[in-house]
């Protein structure tokens, strides 16, 4: 029972951390101009990502995380 509670608390903390991180990214997106470039970390390198696609991905992640919380 105690182990299960500990696991639930860990899961909740992980979700809250992810939510905070994605919220921060979303706020940063609002500061960008349409011409600014967005990069995505893939393995050891950075790749240019379409700004609209990046915003959509972050918004969807926030939606999923909020549902789980």
N, C-alpha and C positions, 0 to 999 in steps of 0.2 A: 504494500500500500504506500509506504514512504517512498519507495523507488519510483512508483508510478507518478506520484505527486511531483517528485523531483524532475522527472522527464517532461511532465506537462509545463512546469515552470520554465525549464530550459527552452522548450519549443516556443513558448509565449515570448520569452526574452529575445530569441532569435528572430521571430516575426516582427517584434517591435523595432529591433535594430534595422532590419531590412526596410521596414516602413519609413523609419527616420531617414535612412540613406536615400531612398527613392524620392521622398518628399523634398529633400535637399537638392537632388538632381533636377527635379521638376521646377523648383524655384530658380535654379541656375538657367534652365532652358528659357524661362520668361525674360531673362536679361539679354538673350542672344538676338542679334539682328538676323534677317533672312539669309544674309551672305556669309555668316560665320560658319566655320566647319566644325563638325562633331566627329570625334574619334571614338572607336570602340576597341577595347583591349581584347585581343584574340591571341591566346597563348602569350608568347613573349613580345608580340608586336602590336602596334596600333594601326587600325584600318579606318579609313574615312567611311562614315555612315551617313546616310540621308537624314537630315535633321527631323523631318516629319516622321520618318520611321522610328527614329530614336525616341521622340516624344510619345508616339503611340505605344511603344514597348514599355516605357516607364509608366504611363497612365494605366496600361493593362496590369502591370505588376502591382501597382498600388491598389487597383480594384480587387485583385485576387487576394492580396495580403489583408486588406480591410475585411474581406469576407471571412477569412480564416480567423481573424482576431475576434 
